[in-house]
Amino acid sequence: MKKIFRTIYKIKNALFFTALGILAVIGAMWFARPETSVIEKRELTKFPKLTLSGVLDGSFASGVDKWYADTYPLREQFISGSYRLQALYGDRSQQIVNGGAGNKGDDIPDVPNKGDPTDGPTEGPTEGPSDTPTQGDSHDVTEPPTEAPTDAPTEAPTEAPTDAPVTGEIMGPLFVSGDTAYELYYFNRSSAESYATAINRAHQILGDNVNVYSLAIPLGSGILLDTSTQSSLGISDQRKAIEYINSLMDPGVHALNIFDNMKAHSSEYIYFRTDHHWTALGAYYAYQEFCKSKGVEAHALDQFKTMISPGFLGSFYSDARSSAMKANPDTVTAYYPMGTNSMMFTQTDGQVIAWNIIMDVNSYDPGSKYYCFSGSDEPYAYAHNPQITDGSSVVVLKDSFGNAFIPFLIDHYEYIYWIDFRMYNDSLSAFVAEKGIDDVIFCFNMNNVTNSWSIDRINKLLS
């Protein structure tokens, strides 16, 4: 019996040290170390700079240790395997029956009649932005192909609005139903009122010669889920929230309400299933409303050439790791501007890069395909449309939802600028004066419209 135990012990030791040796060999493969993580959507730790002070205080050794662990070869495969292993334990989230996530937004006041005073703002919780800046891949600037793909995908999200509540699970800030996820939204009255105050302040600072537009973009949950499901989840009514916010705007502000037009097209493919963004088709319906307000004619969809890239697995998939989503990824469709496809953007380090307004992302990894729009998220970008020579100009202050909206504006202005409010640190009013801007568009999704961190950033740009 002792001999058998000794044999088993030797086998276990041999297996352990063999595995340890294999991991050591893999760890020594410096050429195979990744620089970015698709799953986590971030850049990985850089190898620390060797300095005498770093060696003496131990920070260099600590940095090497962090770099070694963070850039270990096959890390993505190990992380994916961990998710699959956890999935074997079954449902790890809350099943929706007749209750919501346990959270509750502030009550949304009824829209006051013109001239009626509104209650003053109340202090609400401080939250960070829902979107995080991401960096796209580098490619040379190219013009769109002469032959565009035939038809854009028209499939609607799996869960279309119905009269009966949609069944699914709550996973943190998400409601997941089959292969589709929806971001939960809770109204914050204090931040909503502060946003309206900030937009009014922008109008006052910029003056009557500058047209100020406010475009509050509803999240997919407010458009695609029926009222019964929204009620069971306990989330706020985004249509009512937008109406209330717009009612607080000065008469000189163009407060757009795109909710009804998007709701009318809710059976179409206007939001991704595996990602929190709207599709370019959803952005197109917002563009239609903008054109109505501006008094110009919106181009028809069939006038645009398209770039189509299947296999997109976005932020919702990264969060939920749903096998149903993975089996049915999204398709990204983008519409090339007719005037130009060339743009420039400035990175956070000040480097200026030539890029495409619509980038062909068919070679990109599944988590990066939304980067096809407007150079993704950079502090500052601009384009010049040589087809228009009237000097017209617009600047879009935006989050990542604005990326899919901007390409539709290209054909209506000679100069188009866009600023990511999360990373740009210069004065907006000085920029508008310097460039002689005609129109300023504040273009944010509802989580940023009613978010105190975002309002602070807007006010900082106005200071």
Buried (B, 14 or more C-beta within 10 A) or exposed (E): EEEEEEEEEEEEEEEEEEEEEEEEEEBEEEEEBBEBBBBEBEEBBEEBEEEEEBEEEEEBEEBBEBBBEBBBBBBBEEBBEEBEEEEEEEEEBBEBEEEBBEEEBBEBBEBEEEEEEEEEBEEBEEBEBBBEBBBBEEBEBEEBEEEBEEEBBEEBBBBEBEEEBBEBBBBEBBBBBBBBBBBBBBBBBBBBBBBBBBBBBBBBBBEEEBBBBBBBBBBBBBBBBBEBBBBBBBBBBBBBBBBBBBBBBBEEBBBBBBBEBBBEBBEBBBBBBBBBBBBBBBBBBBBBBBBEBBEEEBBEEEEBBBBBBEBBBBBBBBBBBBEBBBEBBBBBBBBBBBBBBBBBBBBBEEEEBEBBBBBBBEEBBBBBBBBBBBBBBBBBBBBBBEEBEEEBBBBBBBBBBBBBBBBBBBBBBBBBBBBBBBBBEEBBBEBBEEBEBBBBBBBBBBBBBBBBEBBEBBBEBBE
